[in-house]
Amino acid sequence: MAGKRLPRGIDRLPSGTYRARLTVDNIVHTIGTFGTIGDARAALDIARAEKARGTFTPPAIRRERLKAEQAARRAQADVDARTVRELAEAWLQWHRERGLKIGSVYTYQRHLEAHFLPEYGDRRVSDVTALELNEWLDALERASGADAAARIHRDVFALFKFATGDAAELPRGFTPWLLTSPVPPLAARKLRRPNLPTRNRDVLAAEDVAALAGHMSYPEDRLIVLLSGWAALRLGEVLALRRRHFQADDDGVLWLRVESQVQARGSGVREDTPKSAARFRAIPVPSAIHAATVAHLAEHTGPDPDALLFPRRGPGNRLNNPNTIRKRFNAALDVLNRERVRAGGHPVEDFTFHGLRHTALTRLGQAGATTAELRAYAGHSDSKSVEIYQHAERGRLAALADKMGATGT
């Protein structure tokens, strides 16, 4: 090749190879380096033809695109390999970071670990199908009942809603794990279910609430039952009550203020704020349990304003564990049921401590409470309930609380 003039756009490198270059828009682009001049000329001819057609792409840009495509394929392969267990961990961590209550996160985790992850945890997220999830939900309903299955279904539905990027409050730049969720819609499953009985459908008579209170293991626990059965307090709200939360008004009505709740889910016994603003509320103590409340404050509550009404047994002002009280309540319910059966009656079935709250709200409705008043008394958590709560009058609530005794017999 010595002495021969090289074609325009091709030069010979010291290594003996040939470099082809093309100028496009006053920018010189290297087409490539080739072992023979023929290969260099062929590559240059192709590049010139692309330039003429307006389709020329600089090799450097082509290389960057190729690298990006390869990286995307590797990333997609990594995504496709991720498991349902990894998805669950990411979902729970997202809830923690956005400040969801510890107890709620714990409940989600417990549901998944007990009912979903044993079967699906090691599966690839992209491999889970709607058909098999429908079969899994059918088996779950048979094993756990429709109510329990519905709660777990909601959690799994929310898990995959997160996976598709459709959950609210996701951070910017969130990359979905899936395009569509394989979880059957909640409404579709509900339509398939018969109207099965649910827990806490019984409304206890006033004497049954009193009997349950009397059967509690310790005298200082009796007012726990009465406050829930008459004032519709949740168990955690009852256990968080302190002396300073009770105050009588000028008319002699004793009011209690709900400001917090005791939780034991997730990280031990702790006092936590209510889940919503509506749960901060003032409730008139019904006249039916006024004397018992005053007596408890005098006999079982310390003089300090922060003294708990129902502290853990033993020294100190320590929070009581809701699970401990539930066990004592279940034992009292067993005693009540044995008494009812001996008297020729029917036992109270599928009844939990939360059923006391249902009893109180039902009695309040029978006394003539409006929807607004019921929601104010109950401290419902949705935004509409908060709006209605603001229009409920204290005097009207106090009058209704007094009427509950007449309708609860």
C-alpha positions as CSV (number, residue, x, y, z in Angstrom):
1,M,0.0,0.0,0.0
2,A,3.1,2.2,0.3
3,G,3.1,5.0,-2.2
4,K,-0.6,4.7,-3.0
5,R,-3.0,7.5,-2.1
6,L,-5.8,6.4,0.3
7,P,-9.4,7.2,-0.5
8,R,-10.8,10.3,1.1
9,G,-12.0,9.6,4.6
10,I,-9.7,6.7,5.2
11,D,-6.2,6.9,6.8
12,R,-3.7,4.3,7.9
13,L,-2.8,4.1,11.6
14,P,0.6,3.2,12.9
15,S,-0.7,-0.2,13.9
16,G,-1.3,-1.0,10.2
17,T,-5.1,-0.8,10.5
18,Y,-7.4,1.5,8.5
19,R,-9.6,4.1,10.1
20,A,-12.8,5.4,8.3
21,R,-14.1,8.8,9.2
22,L,-17.1,10.9,7.9
23,T,-17.9,14.6,8.4
24,V,-21.5,15.3,9.1
25,D,-22.7,18.8,10.0
26,N,-19.1,20.0,10.4
27,I,-18.4,17.2,12.9
28,V,-15.9,14.4,12.1
29,H,-17.2,11.0,13.2
30,T,-15.0,7.9,13.4
31,I,-16.9,5.1,11.6
32,G,-14.5,2.4,12.8
33,T,-11.1,0.8,12.5
34,F,-10.6,-2.1,10.1
35,G,-8.0,-4.6,9.2
36,T,-8.2,-4.0,5.4
37,I,-8.8,-1.0,3.3
38,G,-11.6,-2.8,1.5
39,D,-13.5,-3.2,4.8
40,A,-12.9,0.5,5.7
41,R,-14.2,1.6,2.3
42,A,-17.3,-0.6,2.6
43,A,-18.1,0.9,6.0
44,L,-17.5,4.4,4.7
45,D,-19.8,3.8,1.7
46,I,-22.6,2.6,4.0
47,A,-22.2,5.7,6.3
48,R,-22.2,8.1,3.3
49,A,-25.4,6.4,2.0
50,E,-27.1,6.9,5.4
51,K,-25.9,10.5,5.4
52,A,-27.5,11.0,2.1
53,R,-30.8,9.5,3.3
54,G,-30.7,11.5,6.5
55,T,-30.6,8.4,8.7
56,F,-26.9,8.6,9.8
57,T,-26.4,7.9,13.5
58,P,-22.9,8.5,14.8
59,P,-21.2,5.3,16.0
60,A,-20.6,6.8,19.4
61,I,-24.3,7.4,19.9
62,R,-25.0,3.9,18.6
63,R,-22.6,2.4,21.2
64,E,-24.3,4.4,24.0
65,R,-27.7,3.2,22.8
66,L,-26.5,-0.4,22.7
67,K,-25.1,0.0,26.3
68,A,-28.4,1.4,27.4
69,E,-30.4,-1.4,25.8
70,Q,-28.1,-4.0,27.4
71,A,-28.4,-2.3,30.8
72,A,-32.2,-2.2,30.4
73,R,-32.3,-5.9,29.6
74,R,-30.1,-6.7,32.6
75,A,-32.4,-4.5,34.8
76,Q,-35.5,-6.2,33.5
77,A,-34.0,-9.6,34.2
78,D,-33.3,-8.5,37.7
79,V,-36.9,-7.2,38.1
80,D,-38.3,-10.4,36.7
81,A,-36.2,-12.4,39.2
82,R,-37.6,-10.5,42.2
83,T,-39.8,-12.5,44.6
84,V,-43.0,-11.8,46.3
85,R,-41.2,-11.8,49.6
86,E,-38.9,-9.0,48.3
87,L,-42.0,-7.2,47.2
88,A,-43.6,-7.6,50.6
89,E,-40.5,-6.2,52.3
90,A,-40.4,-3.2,50.0
91,W,-44.1,-2.5,50.6
92,L,-43.8,-2.7,54.4
93,Q,-40.7,-0.5,54.4
94,W,-42.6,2.1,52.3
95,H,-45.4,2.1,54.9
96,R,-42.8,2.6,57.7
97,E,-41.1,5.5,55.9
98,R,-44.4,7.3,55.2
99,G,-45.3,7.1,58.9
100,L,-48.0,4.4,59.1
101,K,-48.8,3.3,62.6
102,I,-46.5,0.5,63.9
103,G,-49.5,-1.6,64.8
104,S,-50.9,-1.4,61.3
105,V,-47.6,-2.3,59.7
106,Y,-47.4,-5.2,62.1
107,T,-50.9,-6.4,61.2
108,Y,-50.0,-6.3,57.5
109,Q,-46.8,-8.2,58.1
110,R,-48.5,-10.8,60.2
111,H,-51.3,-11.4,57.7
112,L,-48.7,-11.9,54.9
113,E,-46.4,-14.1,56.9
114,A,-49.2,-16.3,58.2
115,H,-51.3,-16.7,55.1
116,F,-49.6,-15.6,51.9
117,L,-45.9,-15.7,52.0
118,P,-45.6,-19.4,52.9
119,E,-47.1,-20.3,49.5
120,Y,-46.1,-17.4,47.4
121,G,-43.0,-15.8,49.1
122,D,-40.4,-17.5,46.9
123,R,-42.3,-17.1,43.7
124,R,-41.3,-14.5,41.1
125,V,-43.7,-11.6,41.2
126,S,-44.3,-11.8,37.5
127,D,-45.3,-15.5,37.7
128,V,-48.3,-15.0,40.1
129,T,-51.6,-15.4,38.2
130,A,-55.2,-14.3,38.9
131,L,-56.5,-17.9,38.4
132,E,-54.3,-19.3,41.2
133,L,-55.0,-16.4,43.5
134,N,-58.7,-17.0,43.1
135,E,-58.2,-20.6,44.1
136,W,-56.0,-19.5,47.0
137,L,-58.7,-17.1,48.2
138,D,-61.4,-19.9,48.0
139,A,-59.2,-22.2,50.2
140,L,-58.6,-19.3,52.6
141,E,-62.3,-18.6,53.0
142,R,-62.9,-22.3,53.7
143,A,-60.1,-22.4,56.3
144,S,-60.5,-19.1,58.0
145,G,-64.0,-17.8,57.2
146,A,-65.2,-15.1,54.9
147,D,-64.5,-12.2,57.3
148,A,-60.9,-13.2,58.0
149,A,-60.3,-14.0,54.3
150,A,-61.6,-10.6,53.3
151,R,-59.1,-8.8,55.6
152,I,-56.2,-10.8,54.2
153,H,-57.5,-10.3,50.7
154,R,-57.5,-6.5,51.2
155,D,-53.8,-6.6,52.4
156,V,-52.7,-8.7,49.4
157,F,-54.7,-6.4,47.0
158,A,-52.9,-3.4,48.5
159,L,-49.5,-5.1,48.2
160,F,-50.0,-5.6,44.4
161,K,-51.5,-2.2,44.0
162,F,-48.1,-0.9,45.3
163,A,-46.4,-3.2,42.9
164,T,-48.2,-1.7,39.9
165,G,-47.4,1.8,41.1
166,D,-51.1,2.6,41.6
167,A,-50.9,3.2,45.4
168,A,-51.3,6.8,46.7
169,E,-48.3,8.7,48.0
170,L,-45.7,6.7,46.2
171,P,-42.4,8.6,45.8
172,R,-41.4,10.3,42.5
173,G,-39.4,8.0,40.4
174,F,-41.0,4.8,41.7
175,T,-40.5,2.0,39.3
176,P,-43.4,-0.4,39.1
177,W,-42.8,-4.1,39.6
178,L,-45.7,-5.1,37.4
179,L,-47.9,-3.6,34.7
180,T,-51.2,-5.1,36.1
181,S,-52.2,-6.7,39.3
182,P,-53.1,-10.4,39.4
183,V,-55.2,-10.0,42.6
184,P,-59.0,-10.4,42.0
185,P,-61.0,-7.2,42.8
186,L,-62.4,-7.0,46.2
187,A,-65.9,-6.3,45.0
188,A,-65.9,-9.3,42.7
189,R,-65.1,-11.6,45.6
190,K,-67.7,-10.1,47.8
191,L,-70.4,-10.7,45.3
192,R,-69.5,-14.4,45.3
193,R,-70.0,-14.8,49.1
194,P,-73.2,-15.8,50.8
195,N,-74.4,-13.6,53.6
196,L,-72.5,-15.5,56.3
197,P,-72.9,-14.5,60.0
198,T,-70.2,-12.3,61.3
199,R,-68.8,-11.7,64.7
200,N,-70.4,-9.4,67.3
201,R,-73.8,-9.4,65.8
202,D,-75.5,-9.9,69.3
203,V,-76.5,-6.8,71.2
204,L,-76.1,-7.5,74.9
205,A,-78.8,-6.4,77.3
206,A,-77.8,-4.1,80.1
207,E,-77.8,-6.9,82.6
208,D,-75.5,-9.0,80.5
209,V,-73.0,-6.1,80.3
210,A,-73.2,-5.8,84.1
211,A,-72.7,-9.5,84.5
212,L,-69.7,-9.5,82.2
213,A,-68.2,-6.7,84.3
214,G,-68.9,-8.6,87.5
215,H,-67.2,-11.7,86.1
216,M,-63.9,-10.0,85.3
217,S,-61.0,-11.4,87.3
218,Y,-60.3,-8.3,89.3
219,P,-62.6,-5.5,90.7
220,E,-60.5,-2.8,89.0
221,D,-61.2,-4.4,85.6
222,R,-64.9,-4.1,85.8
223,L,-65.1,-0.5,84.6
224,I,-63.2,-1.5,81.5
225,V,-66.2,-3.5,80.4
226,L,-68.7,-0.9,81.4
227,L,-67.0,2.0,79.6
228,S,-66.9,0.0,76.4
229,G,-70.4,-1.4,76.8
230,W,-71.9,1.9,77.6
231,A,-69.6,4.6,76.2
232,A,-68.5,2.7,73.0
233,L,-64.8,3.0,73.7
234,R,-62.3,0.8,72.0
235,L,-60.2,-1.3,74.3
236,G,-57.0,0.6,73.5
237,E,-58.8,3.9,74.3
238,V,-60.1,2.6,77.6
239,L,-56.6,1.5,78.7
240,A,-55.1,4.9,77.9
241,L,-57.5,6.8,80.1
242,R,-56.0,8.9,82.9
243,R,-57.5,10.8,85.8
244,R,-57.1,14.2,83.9
245,H,-59.3,12.9,81.1
246,F,-62.4,13.1,83.4
247,Q,-64.1,16.3,84.2
248,A,-67.7,17.3,85.3
249,D,-69.4,20.3,83.8
250,D,-71.7,22.9,85.4
251,D,-74.7,20.6,85.0
252,G,-73.0,17.7,86.8
253,V,-72.4,15.6,83.6
254,L,-69.2,13.7,83.8
255,W,-67.2,13.9,80.6
256,L,-64.3,11.8,79.5
257,R,-61.8,12.9,76.9
258,V,-60.2,10.4,74.4
259,E,-56.7,11.5,73.5
260,S,-54.7,8.4,72.9
261,Q,-54.8,4.6,72.7
262,V,-52.7,1.7,74.0
263,Q,-51.3,-0.7,71.4
264,A,-49.5,-3.9,71.7
265,R,-49.0,-4.9,68.1
266,G,-45.6,-4.8,66.5
267,S,-43.2,-3.5,69.2
268,G,-44.5,-4.1,72.6
269,V,-47.1,-2.2,74.8
270,R,-47.0,1.5,74.0
271,E,-49.3,4.6,74.1
272,D,-50.0,5.9,70.6
273,T,-52.0,8.8,69.1
274,P,-55.4,8.0,67.5
275,K,-55.4,7.1,63.8
276,S,-57.4,10.2,62.9
277,A,-58.5,13.6,64.2
278,A,-62.1,12.3,64.7
279,R,-60.9,9.9,67.4
280,F,-60.0,12.8,69.6
281,R,-63.4,13.4,71.2
282,A,-65.3,14.2,74.4
283,I,-67.9,11.6,75.5
284,P,-70.5,12.0,78.3
285,V,-70.4,9.2,80.8
286,P,-73.9,7.6,80.7
287,S,-75.8,8.0,83.9
288,A,-76.1,4.2,84.2
289,I,-72.3,3.9,84.9
290,H,-71.7,7.3,86.5
291,A,-71.6,6.0,90.0
292,A,-69.3,3.1,89.0
293,T,-66.9,5.6,87.3
294,V,-66.8,7.9,90.3
295,A,-66.2,5.0,92.6
296,H,-63.4,3.6,90.4
297,L,-61.7,7.0,90.4
298,A,-61.8,7.1,94.2
299,E,-60.8,3.5,94.9
300,H,-58.6,2.4,92.0
301,T,-57.0,5.5,90.5
302,G,-54.0,7.4,91.9
303,P,-54.3,11.1,92.8
304,D,-51.9,12.3,90.1
305,P,-53.5,13.8,87.0
306,D,-51.5,11.3,84.9
307,A,-52.5,8.3,86.9
308,L,-53.9,5.5,84.7
309,L,-57.4,4.3,85.4
310,F,-56.4,0.7,84.5
311,P,-52.6,0.3,85.0
312,R,-50.9,-3.0,84.8
313,R,-51.1,-4.9,88.1
314,G,-48.2,-4.4,90.4
315,P,-46.3,-1.3,91.4
316,G,-46.0,1.8,89.2
317,N,-48.2,3.5,86.6
318,R,-47.5,1.1,83.8
319,L,-49.6,0.6,80.7
320,N,-51.8,-2.5,80.6
321,N,-51.5,-5.0,77.8
322,P,-54.7,-5.1,75.7
323,N,-54.1,-8.8,75.1
324,T,-54.2,-9.5,78.8
325,I,-57.5,-7.8,79.2
326,R,-58.9,-9.7,76.2
327,K,-58.0,-13.0,77.9
328,R,-59.7,-11.9,81.1
329,F,-62.8,-10.7,79.1
330,N,-63.0,-14.1,77.3
331,A,-62.9,-15.9,80.6
332,A,-65.7,-13.7,81.9
333,L,-67.7,-14.4,78.7
334,D,-67.3,-18.1,79.3
335,V,-68.7,-17.8,82.8
336,L,-71.7,-15.7,81.4
337,N,-72.4,-18.3,78.7
338,R,-72.4,-21.1,81.2
339,E,-74.9,-19.2,83.3
340,R,-77.1,-18.5,80.3
341,V,-77.1,-22.2,79.3
342,R,-77.9,-23.3,82.9
343,A,-80.8,-20.9,82.8
344,G,-82.1,-22.4,79.6
345,G,-80.9,-19.6,77.3
346,H,-78.5,-19.5,74.4
347,P,-74.8,-18.6,74.8
348,V,-73.4,-15.4,73.2
349,E,-71.5,-16.7,70.2
350,D,-68.7,-15.2,68.1
351,F,-68.5,-12.3,70.5
352,T,-65.3,-10.3,71.2
353,F,-64.4,-7.4,73.4
354,H,-65.1,-5.1,70.4
355,G,-68.7,-6.4,70.5
356,L,-69.3,-4.2,73.6
357,R,-68.7,-1.1,71.5
358,H,-71.2,-2.4,68.9
359,T,-73.7,-2.9,71.8
360,A,-73.2,0.6,73.0
361,L,-73.6,2.2,69.6
362,T,-76.7,0.1,68.9
363,R,-78.3,1.2,72.1
364,L,-77.5,4.8,71.3
365,G,-79.2,4.4,68.0
366,Q,-82.2,2.9,69.7
367,A,-82.3,6.0,71.9
368,G,-82.8,8.1,68.8
369,A,-79.3,9.2,67.9
370,T,-78.8,10.6,64.4
371,T,-76.0,9.4,62.1
372,A,-74.0,12.5,63.0
373,E,-74.4,11.9,66.7
374,L,-73.4,8.2,66.4
375,R,-70.3,9.1,64.5
376,A,-69.3,11.8,67.0
377,Y,-69.8,9.4,69.8
378,A,-67.9,6.6,68.1
379,G,-65.1,8.7,66.7
380,H,-65.2,7.2,63.2
381,S,-62.0,7.8,61.3
382,D,-63.0,8.8,57.7
383,S,-63.1,12.4,56.6
384,K,-66.9,12.5,56.3
385,S,-67.2,11.4,59.9
386,V,-64.9,14.2,61.0
387,E,-67.1,16.7,59.2
388,I,-70.3,15.4,60.8
389,Y,-68.6,15.2,64.2
390,Q,-68.1,18.9,64.2
391,H,-71.9,19.5,64.0
392,A,-72.8,17.3,67.0
393,E,-73.9,19.1,70.1
394,R,-72.5,18.2,73.5
395,G,-75.9,18.7,75.3
396,R,-77.7,16.4,72.8
397,L,-75.0,13.7,73.3
398,A,-75.4,13.9,77.1
399,A,-79.2,13.6,76.8
400,L,-78.9,10.6,74.5
401,A,-76.3,8.9,76.9
402,D,-78.8,9.2,79.7
403,K,-81.6,7.6,77.6
404,M,-79.4,4.6,76.8
405,G,-80.4,3.1,80.2
406,A,-84.1,3.1,79.3
407,T,-83.4,1.3,76.0
408,G,-80.8,-1.2,77.2
409,T,-83.0,-3.4,79.3
